[in-house]
């Protein structure tokens, strides 16, 4: 398991996870799953559990955190899924 912290958001990648590349973003008790296949395609995951208990600004903060740490997340994903 690998994680990065960014401005109060914990970006978590699991080694046994599936494609597309994505991060589980934790803010308090909220979990938001963000896909990051390419820097222009960062978006909420297209799955029913993509947002769990978020407050309105949480999803935006998660997306911004993934955008700002994109390169590190891609490297972490590749290291864990080589």
N, C-alpha and C positions, 0 to 999 in steps of 0.2 A: 504494500500500500504506500502511495506517495502523496504528499500534500504540500501545498504552498499557501501561505497566508498573505492576504492583500487587503489592507484597509478594513479589517473586521470581517472579511469573507474567507472561509477556509475552502480551498479548491482541492478536492480529493479525487484521486484516480485509483481505481482498483485493478490489481494485476490480472484478475480472471474475468474482467469486463469484456464487452463485445464492441464491435464497430457499429456505428461511426465513432470516431474519437469524441469523447465527451468528458466533462467533469461534473462531479456532484458538488454543488456549492452550498455551504452551510452558513447561515446567518441566524444566530440564536436557535430557535426551534424550527426554523424553515429550512427546507431542502429544495434546491432548484437544480435541474439537470440541464446543462448547456452543451450543445454540439459545437465543435470547433474544427470541422474538416479543412477549412481554409480561412485566412484572415478576413475575407469578405463574406463568409458564410456562417459567422457566429450567430447562433439563434437558440431559442428554447428548444429542447428536444421534442420531437414529434411523437410523444407517447403519453399515455394517460397519467403516469406518475411524475411528469416533468416538474410539477410544482406541488409541493406539500406544505401546507400551512404558511404560505408567504403573506407578508403584509404588502401593500401596494408597491412601495419603492424597492422591495427586496429583489424582485426579478431584474429590475434595471441595474441595481448594484452588482448582481451576479454577472450579468452580461458585460458590464463595464470592466469588472475584475478579470474576466476571461480575455477580453480584448487587450487589456493592458499587460497581461502576463502570457499572451498567446505563445510566443516562442519557447518560453520555459515549459509550458504545458505540453506542447508538441514533443519536445525533447524527453520530458518525463514519460509521456505515453509510449514513445518509441523505445525507451530503455526498458520499460515494464512489459512491453508486448513484442519484443524482438523475436 
